[in-house]
């Protein structure tokens, strides 16, 4: 299993329906803090509204890394 496979598996273990995007590998807390978290949908019903601020208290870098380490 690749590092990014572990990242996504751990992320979806912490919150199955989370919607997030980013580019490249997420190797550090700094990378994690630069993800784009989907926080809503625009009035057109198709465009995601994103934020660099993680709105999910159950997903932190520490918890995510711990889940990845289990894999």
C-alpha positions in Angstrom: 0.0 0.0 0.0 1.4 3.4 -1.0 1.7 6.3 1.4 -1.2 8.1 -0.3 -3.3 5.0 -0.2 -2.8 5.0 3.5 -3.6 8.7 3.7 -6.9 8.3 2.0 -7.8 5.1 3.8 -7.0 6.7 7.2 -8.9 9.9 6.3 -12.0 7.9 5.3 -11.7 5.8 8.4 -11.9 9.0 10.5 -14.8 10.4 8.5 -16.3 8.3 5.7 -18.1 11.1 3.9 -15.4 13.8 4.1 -14.8 15.8 0.9 -11.4 17.3 0.5 -8.9 17.9 -2.3 -5.3 18.7 -2.7 -2.3 18.3 -5.0 0.7 16.1 -4.6 1.5 13.9 -1.6 0.4 14.9 1.8 3.5 14.1 3.8 3.5 16.7 6.6 1.2 18.6 8.8 1.9 21.7 6.6 0.7 19.7 3.6 -2.4 18.7 5.5 -3.1 22.3 6.5 -3.1 23.3 2.8 -5.9 20.9 1.8 -9.1 22.3 0.4 -12.0 21.1 2.5 -15.5 21.2 1.0 -17.7 23.2 3.3 -20.7 23.7 1.2 -22.2 24.0 -2.3 -22.8 27.2 -4.2 -26.3 28.3 -5.3 -25.8 26.6 -8.7 -25.8 23.3 -6.8 -22.7 22.1 -8.7 -19.8 24.2 -7.5 -18.1 23.3 -4.2 -17.4 25.9 -1.6 -14.0 25.1 -0.1 -11.9 26.4 2.8 -8.3 25.9 3.9 -9.6 25.6 7.4 -10.5 22.0 8.4 -14.1 22.1 9.6 -13.9 18.5 11.0 -12.8 18.4 14.7 -12.5 14.6 14.4 -9.8 14.9 11.7 -6.5 16.3 12.9 -3.0 15.6 11.6 -2.2 13.7 14.8 -5.3 11.4 14.5 -4.8 10.9 10.8 -1.1 10.0 11.2 -2.0 7.5 14.0 -4.5 5.8 11.7 -2.0 5.7 8.9 0.6 4.1 11.2 -1.9 1.3 12.0 -2.0 0.4 8.3 
